[in-house]
């Protein structure tokens, strides 16, 4: 009796679907606090960002002024 290659797959018992799961994360170390230097650097960055945002938000724009940019789509190049 001759079996077709696909017949073996059909004759096999149905298998369960394979599920992908994220690998378990390693346990965190006991030291989760940041050093003083890192905390100082983060505080400086937050202060500088707040100052920059304040400057941008307070910048006066005259009413009816031109927009900062105008979107003009570019036609695609034709392939030769």
Buried (B, 14 or more C-beta within 10 A) or exposed (E): EEEEEEEEEEEEEEEEEEEEEEEEEEEEEEEEEEEEEEEEEEEEEEEEEEEEEEEEEEEEEEEEEEEEEEEEEEEEEEEE
